[in-house]
Amino acid sequence: MKRLRFTEEQTIGVLKEAEAGAKTGELARRHGVSEATIYNWKAKYGGLEVSEAKRLRALEDENAKLKRLLAETMLDNAGLKDLLAKNW
C-alpha cells in the first residue's frame, strides 16, 4: 500500500490554514505539495475533524480489505464452476 507523507492531523492543519485565509499557492510551497493536492484534500477532508478523518481512513481500509476478500471468493467460485463443467 502507498505510504502517506502527511498524517490526518497534518492534512487537517493545512486545510485549517487555508480556511483561515492563507493562499493555496503559498500553502503548497510551504508544505511541499502541489496546489492540486491541497484541492484534493479539500474535496476529501473539507469540514472534517481529525477524529473523523481517522475514522474515514479506517473505513476505507476495511472496505478495501472486504473488496479483496470478495474478489478472491468470486475467483474461487468461478474456478470451481469451470472445474465442475469440465467433469460433466
Secondary structure by P-SEA (a helix, b strand, c coil): cccccccaaaaaaaaaaaaacccaaaaaaaacccaaaaaaaaaacccccaaaaaaaaaaaaaaaaaaaaaaaaaaaaaaaaaaaaaac
